[in-house]
Amino acid sequence: MHAQDIIRSIEAEQMKSNLPTLYIGDTVKVGVIIQEGGKERTQPYEGVIIARHGAGINQNITVRKTFQGVGVERVFLIHSPRIESIKVLRRAKVRRAKLYFLRDRIGKATRLKQRFDRPLQ
């Protein structure tokens, strides 16, 4: 057995199978496990997927939201044990692989047209 086969088998154990299909432009709610003192809780982070990177176990998404008038972006490793759940709230019609142009837009200009031909789960 080669080293690559061993690595692949370990990665296969760590990968999540219950994830929805994620597309660029989707509005998602990511449940992130936060540790405060000795307790753990799930904190929701809701925003639009503006980028996807990587493949397999290393796949990550960049989620952008506006909080108190300030744009906040966060990168999530989707197979991480710190991610409890990812729920798709709505899908948007986009014509780009990366939505970095949303960084320059403010308010209603950041809205994306909703798409109904893809199921949410």
Phi and psi restraints in degrees (value plus and minus 20) as a CYANA .aco file:
   2 HIS   PHI     -99.6   -59.6
   2 HIS   PSI     142.0   182.0
   3 ALA   PHI     -81.7   -41.7
   3 ALA   PSI     -57.4   -17.4
   4 GLN   PHI     -84.0   -44.0
   4 GLN   PSI     -57.2   -17.2
   5 ASP   PHI     -85.5   -45.5
   5 ASP   PSI     -58.5   -18.5
   6 ILE   PHI     -84.6   -44.6
   6 ILE   PSI     -65.4   -25.4
   7 ILE   PHI     -81.7   -41.7
   7 ILE   PSI     -64.7   -24.7
   8 ARG   PHI     -81.4   -41.4
   8 ARG   PSI     -59.4   -19.4
   9 SER   PHI     -88.3   -48.3
   9 SER   PSI     -57.6   -17.6
  10 ILE   PHI     -86.5   -46.5
  10 ILE   PSI     -62.0   -22.0
  11 GLU   PHI     -82.4   -42.4
  11 GLU   PSI     -59.8   -19.8
  12 ALA   PHI     -83.0   -43.0
  12 ALA   PSI     -55.0   -15.0
  13 GLU   PHI     -86.3   -46.3
  13 GLU   PSI     -56.2   -16.2
  14 GLN   PHI    -101.2   -61.2
  14 GLN   PSI     -40.3    -0.3
  15 MET   PHI     -90.7   -50.7
  15 MET   PSI     122.4   162.4
  16 LYS   PHI    -107.4   -67.4
  16 LYS   PSI     123.9   163.9
  17 SER   PHI    -127.7   -87.7
  17 SER   PSI     -34.5     5.5
  18 ASN   PHI    -114.4   -74.4
  18 ASN   PSI       1.1    41.1
  19 LEU   PHI    -105.0   -65.0
  19 LEU   PSI     121.4   161.4
  20 PRO   PHI     -93.9   -53.9
  20 PRO   PSI     143.1   183.1
  21 THR   PHI     -93.9   -53.9
  21 THR   PSI     106.3   146.3
  22 LEU   PHI    -126.9   -86.9
  22 LEU   PSI     113.5   153.5
  23 TYR   PHI    -141.6  -101.6
  23 TYR   PSI     138.5   178.5
  24 ILE   PHI     -84.9   -44.9
  24 ILE   PSI     116.4   156.4
  25 GLY   PHI      75.5   115.5
  25 GLY   PSI     -28.2    11.8
  26 ASP   PHI     -90.3   -50.3
  26 ASP   PSI     120.4   160.4
  27 THR   PHI    -111.7   -71.7
  27 THR   PSI     100.5   140.5
  28 VAL   PHI    -144.0  -104.0
  28 VAL   PSI     136.2   176.2
  29 LYS   PHI    -136.6   -96.6
  29 LYS   PSI      93.6   133.6
  30 VAL   PHI    -120.9   -80.9
  30 VAL   PSI     103.4   143.4
  31 GLY   PHI    -109.2   -69.2
  31 GLY   PSI      88.9   128.9
  32 VAL   PHI    -123.6   -83.6
  32 VAL   PSI     111.3   151.3
  33 ILE   PHI    -102.6   -62.6
  33 ILE   PSI      99.1   139.1
  34 ILE   PHI    -129.0   -89.0
  34 ILE   PSI     116.8   156.8
  35 GLN   PHI    -125.0   -85.0
  35 GLN   PSI     101.2   141.2
  36 GLU   PHI    -142.9  -102.9
  36 GLU   PSI      89.5   129.5
  37 GLY   PHI      45.0    85.0
  37 GLY   PSI    -143.2  -103.2
  38 GLY   PHI    -116.9   -76.9
  38 GLY   PSI     -23.0    17.0
  39 LYS   PHI    -124.1   -84.1
  39 LYS   PSI     132.7   172.7
  40 GLU   PHI    -136.9   -96.9
  40 GLU   PSI     124.1   164.1
  41 ARG   PHI    -164.5  -124.5
  41 ARG   PSI     143.1   183.1
  42 THR   PHI    -121.4   -81.4
  42 THR   PSI     105.2   145.2
  43 GLN   PHI    -131.3   -91.3
  43 GLN   PSI     102.4   142.4
  44 PRO   PHI     -97.3   -57.3
  44 PRO   PSI     121.3   161.3
  45 TYR   PHI    -148.3  -108.3
  45 TYR   PSI      92.8   132.8
  46 GLU   PHI    -131.2   -91.2
  46 GLU   PSI     109.8   149.8
  47 GLY   PHI    -193.5  -153.5
  47 GLY   PSI    -192.6  -152.6
  48 VAL   PHI    -120.6   -80.6
  48 VAL   PSI     115.2   155.2
  49 ILE   PHI     -94.3   -54.3
  49 ILE   PSI      97.0   137.0
  50 ILE   PHI    -124.7   -84.7
  50 ILE   PSI     -33.9     6.1
  51 ALA   PHI    -177.7  -137.7
  51 ALA   PSI     132.4   172.4
  52 ARG   PHI    -149.8  -109.8
  52 ARG   PSI     119.7   159.7
  53 HIS   PHI    -153.8  -113.8
  53 HIS   PSI     136.1   176.1
  54 GLY   PHI      55.9    95.9
  54 GLY   PSI     158.9   198.9
  55 ALA   PHI    -166.6  -126.6
  55 ALA   PSI     138.8   178.8
  56 GLY   PHI      45.0    85.0
  56 GLY   PSI    -154.6  -114.6
  57 ILE   PHI     -88.9   -48.9
  57 ILE   PSI     -43.9    -3.9
  58 ASN   PHI    -110.3   -70.3
  58 ASN   PSI     -11.2    28.8
  59 GLN   PHI     -89.8   -49.8
  59 GLN   PSI     113.1   153.1
  60 ASN   PHI    -156.2  -116.2
  60 ASN   PSI     140.6   180.6
  61 ILE   PHI    -146.0  -106.0
  61 ILE   PSI     127.0   167.0
  62 THR   PHI    -124.7   -84.7
  62 THR   PSI     100.4   140.4
  63 VAL   PHI    -131.8   -91.8
  63 VAL   PSI     109.7   149.7
  64 ARG   PHI    -136.3   -96.3
  64 ARG   PSI     114.7   154.7
  65 LYS   PHI    -159.4  -119.4
  65 LYS   PSI     142.4   182.4
  66 THR   PHI    -126.0   -86.0
  66 THR   PSI     103.7   143.7
  67 PHE   PHI    -144.4  -104.4
  67 PHE   PSI      96.2   136.2
  68 GLN   PHI      32.6    72.6
  68 GLN   PSI      23.9    63.9
  69 GLY   PHI      60.0   100.0
  69 GLY   PSI     -17.6    22.4
  70 VAL   PHI    -136.6   -96.6
  70 VAL   PSI     110.9   150.9
  71 GLY   PHI     -93.9   -53.9
  71 GLY   PSI     109.0   149.0
  72 VAL   PHI    -142.4  -102.4
  72 VAL   PSI     107.4   147.4
  73 GLU   PHI    -136.7   -96.7
  73 GLU   PSI     121.7   161.7
  74 ARG   PHI    -159.2  -119.2
  74 ARG   PSI     117.5   157.5
  75 VAL   PHI    -120.7   -80.7
  75 VAL   PSI     107.3   147.3
  76 PHE   PHI    -136.7   -96.7
  76 PHE   PSI     109.8   149.8
  77 LEU   PHI    -101.0   -61.0
  77 LEU   PSI      90.6   130.6
  78 ILE   PHI     -90.2   -50.2
  78 ILE   PSI     -40.7    -0.7
  79 HIS   PHI    -116.3   -76.3
  79 HIS   PSI     -10.4    29.6
  80 SER   PHI     -88.5   -48.5
  80 SER   PSI     124.0   164.0
  81 PRO   PHI     -87.6   -47.6
  81 PRO   PSI     -35.1     4.9
  82 ARG   PHI     -96.9   -56.9
  82 ARG   PSI     -34.6     5.4
  83 ILE   PHI    -114.3   -74.3
  83 ILE   PSI      94.9   134.9
  84 GLU   PHI    -103.2   -63.2
  84 GLU   PSI     -64.0   -24.0
  85 SER   PHI    -173.8  -133.8
  85 SER   PSI     134.3   174.3
  86 ILE   PHI    -150.7  -110.7
  86 ILE   PSI     102.3   142.3
  87 LYS   PHI    -141.9  -101.9
  87 LYS   PSI     108.7   148.7
  88 VAL   PHI    -105.0   -65.0
  88 VAL   PSI     103.0   143.0
  89 LEU   PHI    -114.2   -74.2
  89 LEU   PSI     -60.4   -20.4
  90 ARG   PHI    -175.6  -135.6
  90 ARG   PSI     136.0   176.0
  91 ARG   PHI    -131.1   -91.1
  91 ARG   PSI     126.5   166.5
  92 ALA   PHI    -141.0  -101.0
  92 ALA   PSI     132.7   172.7
  93 LYS   PHI    -108.8   -68.8
  93 LYS   PSI      92.7   132.7
  94 VAL   PHI    -150.4  -110.4
  94 VAL   PSI     137.8   177.8
  95 ARG   PHI    -142.7  -102.7
  95 ARG   PSI       3.8    43.8
  96 ARG   PHI    -152.0  -112.0
  96 ARG   PSI     134.8   174.8
  97 ALA   PHI    -105.0   -65.0
  97 ALA   PSI     -47.3    -7.3
  98 LYS   PHI    -150.4  -110.4
  98 LYS   PSI     113.3   153.3
  99 LEU   PHI    -121.8   -81.8
  99 LEU   PSI      22.9    62.9
 100 TYR   PHI     -85.4   -45.4
 100 TYR   PSI     -38.8     1.2
 101 PHE   PHI     -84.2   -44.2
 101 PHE   PSI     -39.8     0.2
 102 LEU   PHI     -86.6   -46.6
 102 LEU   PSI     -40.8    -0.8
 103 ARG   PHI     -84.5   -44.5
 103 ARG   PSI     -49.3    -9.3
 104 ASP   PHI    -108.5   -68.5
 104 ASP   PSI     -24.7    15.3
 105 ARG   PHI    -123.7   -83.7
 105 ARG   PSI     131.6   171.6
 106 ILE   PHI    -148.1  -108.1
 106 ILE   PSI     122.5   162.5
 107 GLY   PHI      45.8    85.8
 107 GLY   PSI    -150.9  -110.9
 108 LYS   PHI     -88.7   -48.7
 108 LYS   PSI     -38.0     2.0
 109 ALA   PHI     -88.4   -48.4
 109 ALA   PSI     -35.5     4.5
 110 THR   PHI    -106.0   -66.0
 110 THR   PSI     -23.8    16.2
 111 ARG   PHI     -88.5   -48.5
 111 ARG   PSI     124.1   164.1
 112 LEU   PHI    -136.7   -96.7
 112 LEU   PSI     126.4   166.4
 113 LYS   PHI     -91.4   -51.4
 113 LYS   PSI     111.7   151.7
 114 GLN   PHI     -94.1   -54.1
 114 GLN   PSI     129.1   169.1
 115 ARG   PHI    -140.7  -100.7
 115 ARG   PSI     114.7   154.7
 116 PHE   PHI    -134.6   -94.6
 116 PHE   PSI     -23.7    16.3
 117 ASP   PHI    -104.5   -64.5
 117 ASP   PSI     -29.2    10.8
 118 ARG   PHI    -129.7   -89.7
 118 ARG   PSI     114.3   154.3
 119 PRO   PHI     -89.6   -49.6
 119 PRO   PSI     134.0   174.0
 120 LEU   PHI     -92.7   -52.7
 120 LEU   PSI     -49.7    -9.7
